[in-house]
């Protein structure tokens, strides 16, 4: 589904991604782990086309490196940024509609909002509430729902559990598992390593802008040395 | 003060609302463009002036005012889109002062081109036949054309409100003004949206120029005059706020016309006093967000 090779990115003079290579297969949950500043967020932004990069990014067999973000969305790539980016001044429903404005699925808007409301009962109760007045966890649910509503093939999530109360985190990870069984492919960046590895198929460990380790989630979960060296904060 | 009856004051209030309606139309375009593109469009006055001249030109060719109401915004809006596409777009991402300087220079070029084409002196602009005369509005006879201006502004505002609140494109504009990046991530080609927003903003400025023409005549400098007042409107209402532009536009119109009733020589100064007072009490304006320019 997604093959990234020799991905390089710079912020000014600093070389923040160095020859990142990773691949994500159809139906997998793949996890990127590593310390703060290891380059996880920049990797996701690069794949979405929000950071200028060199190298190769192939999505569904097509080289997308020179495509802008909005074209990558149209190809079936979705991204939930770390800051959630719930739009102020819009209701929950309007934020969900925003996930459809550029999609051909827009004509089924009402049905798709009903469908997403079934998956996220917390949002269903608050459709006409101003979105930024909800709790952090509910806003995170909305950010995920907004990215999912147009039914992307691959969804990238940046730190979805950050700052959210544990009961909601469990609910959210249960949802990721369900999304996977329904065929959505997930690329996940997560600080909560144990939790992420528990639902992931494979994981890449990043450090200082490079991939330093790659293994199945089960193998990494058992590998205390790697976890200790690259993931402890 | 003898001779200043309640009716006279009420009439002057209506005159102020008609003047304010022009400011509102001018300032919502300015606000829409600033809110979405963060471009301070110093050429907005020039588009307003061009609107009046396009109307003058079309009527000299045998067109009528009603045709102008449709054709002028269309022509000015398309010119605005050409300006955005080829002059302003290359400057995005370089900071707020680049497009500001560009549009500032562009306004001089536009005024000079009009002077070359139409001469430096002004022209009168006839009030359309159907709208001549005055009607009794209960407190006295009020010029019909001014009522029409108030009505036309209300129609444009209602249309704009429905467009922003009820359509997908309006949703994109409202969201894009707050967070262009998330809109981009959700698949929207933001550059295309900016093009249309600039077109809509300048189209409304052109319409405002046309509506103002029968009231004030047409001169090449008319845009520069209203621009100063419109910036007061924008500062008082809050940068980038459409609701603020409406309320502040009407307020500035009323303040000018009331001051000119009591102390005509103070009319221009009064709005700057109003602005100073608002800035002292509420630096971000009525509806502005603090720190937008920082």
Contacts between the chains, C-beta under 8 A, distances in Angstrom:
chain1	res1	chain2	res2	distance
A	48	B	185	6.3
A	50	B	181	7.1
A	50	B	184	7.8
A	50	B	185	7.3
A	68	B	184	7.6
A	68	B	189	7.6
A	69	B	184	4.8
A	69	B	185	5.6
A	70	B	184	5.5
A	70	B	185	8.0
A	70	B	187	5.0
A	70	B	188	5.7
A	70	B	189	4.9
A	70	B	190	7.3
A	73	B	185	6.6
A	73	B	186	6.3
A	73	B	187	3.5
A	74	B	187	5.5
A	78	B	185	7.9
A	79	B	185	5.2
A	81	B	182	7.3
A	81	B	185	7.2
A	85	B	179	5.7
A	85	B	181	7.2
A	85	B	182	4.0
A	85	B	185	7.9
A	87	B	174	7.8
A	87	B	175	4.6
A	87	B	178	5.2
A	87	B	179	5.6
A	87	B	182	6.6
A	88	B	178	5.4
A	89	B	174	6.7
A	89	B	178	6.3
A	90	B	171	7.6
A	90	B	174	6.7
A	90	B	175	6.2
A	94	B	171	6.0
A	94	B	174	7.9
A	94	B	175	7.8
A	97	B	168	7.2
A	97	B	171	5.9
A	98	B	171	6.2
A	98	B	172	7.6
A	98	B	175	5.3
A	98	B	182	7.8
A	98	B	183	7.2
A	98	B	186	5.8
A	99	B	186	5.7
A	101	B	168	4.8
A	101	B	171	6.1
A	101	B	172	5.5
A	101	B	186	6.9
A	101	B	187	7.5
A	101	B	188	6.3
A	102	B	186	6.1
A	102	B	187	3.1
A	102	B	188	4.8
A	102	B	189	7.9
A	103	B	187	6.3
A	106	B	168	6.7
A	146	B	186	7.2
A	147	B	186	7.7
A	150	B	187	7.5
